[in-house]
Amino acid sequence: MPSSTRKGYVFGLIAVALFALNFAAMKVAVKELDPITVGLGRGILAAIPAALLLILTRQPLPRRDHLVPLALTAAGAVVGFPLFLAMALNHVDASHAAIVGGLMPLTTAMFGSWRERERQPWLFWAAALAGSSAVILYAIFTGGDHTLTFYDLLLFLAVLSAAVGYTEGTRVGRDLGS
């Protein structure tokens, strides 16, 4: 395996592991701080080094046609996902949130396919639905009273926000670069 491929797998594995800690870390944070502060604060804290990096590397300003996709990316990935997640984590366990977060790959694939007007093979959708069904069944049978709550809606809004943000970020990233 070429070293660049191996390096990509290592970075991908690190990213997945760090993302998995997202729910537990936010649960700890909302015990100490207001969920709004936690949800919006992480975006603000990330914006500072990002802005410095953009300035130091002298990146060009986005074109006018980039503004809507950038706004959707920020609304979904920087504001919506962490805000809805933090608000829900103030009332549900991190493990419950992580299970609902397991729907993110399917939601992102659905939104991405719709936005790109792409048709995925039926086997892709069968596998994606099977995996998401397993997540849903696990949540139902380990969730206690088996009822959906307002906090499950907040978690789904977090998942949907991330799907929109990731899809739009990928689309505009083709022009702007990473």
C-alpha positions, 0 to 999 in steps of 0.5 A: 500500500502506498504511503500516501494511501496509508497516511490517508487511512491513518488520518481517517481513523483518527478523525473517526475516533475524534468524532466519536468522542464528540458526543461524550465531550459535549455531554460533559460540557453541557453539565458545566455550561449552558447548551447554547454557550457550548453549541455556539462556542465551539464554532466561535473557538474554531473560527479564530484559528481558521480565520488566522490560517486563511489570512496567513496563507493569503487565501482569496475571498470567496466569490459571490456564488460561493456565499450561499453554499458557505452560509448553508455549510456554516448554518448546518455544520457550525451552528445547527449540528452543535447547537441542536446536539448540545440542547439535546445532550442537556437531557439525554445520555451521550450514548443515546445521542451517539446512536441517533448520530449513527443515522448521519451517514444515511442522511448525508448520503440522501441529501448529497445524492439529492443535491448532486442529482446522482443515482446511487446503485440499489445495493448502496441504498440497501446496505445504507438502509440495513445499517441505519435500520440496525441503529434504529432497532438498537435505539428502540430496544435499548431505549427504555420506554420506546417513545420518541421525545422532543430531544430525539427531534433535536438530535434528528435536527442535529443530524439533518443540519450536519448532512446539509453542512457536510454536503454543501461544504463538499460542493463549495470545496470543489471550487475553493479547495480545502 
